[in-house]
Amino acid sequence: MSIKIFSVAEMIAAEKAADAAGISYDQMMESAGKAVADAIIARYPIQNTRILILVGPGNNGGDGLVAGRYLAEAGADVAFYLYKPRHPETDPNFARVQAMGLFIAEWGQDQRARVLRTRLNITDLVIDALLGTGVSRPIGGELAKLMQQVRNGLAARRRTLTTASPFATLYPTEETPPPAAPPVPVVAVDCPSGLN
């Protein structure tokens, strides 16, 4: 089976053509988010899995909201971490996850990234829905800070998993440390944030 990989220009053209053919951006988000959730469900055990979804301000973030809704319905413990505010009166996907009572936090309200660090320390899987295929400039400012916090938090989580491993007691000295735990999986919607 071959998979067509679109360039950024081809992706934008395909979305515009779909919209012109009567498939709304909301319908595209619903399909994309469900496909992300289905792929995760096919690959990972979902029941009670703690999933943190990093939500950007655009359509990629909307895809993440939809994916999270489906994953929560499948039994995952889903939390959303928003880079920018989203509003239920203008964002039906955000309104749906809000109505489900799922955990939602926002970067701008998270002093010293405490909530983000806490969530990363307990998460089993991260979904990167921050940025999509349309980014053409280097990432800087607050978004760069958020992404660095995520990298640091995932590294700390891996260290926690390594020391909590049953193998840790078999390797009690610094000369023979326990084997490193596998990294927390990160699933990107479209492509990893910052990749163009």
Protein Blocks (a to p, Z undefined) as FASTA:
>chain_A
ZZddddfklmmmmmmmmmmnopafklmmmmmmmmmmmmmmmmpcfehpacdddddfblml
mmmmmmmmmmmmnopacddddfbdcdfklmmklmmmmmnopacddfklmgghlmmmmmmm
mpcbdcdfkbcckbcbdcehjllmmmmmmmmmmmmmmmmmmmmpmklmmmmbfklccddd
dddddddehiaehiZZ
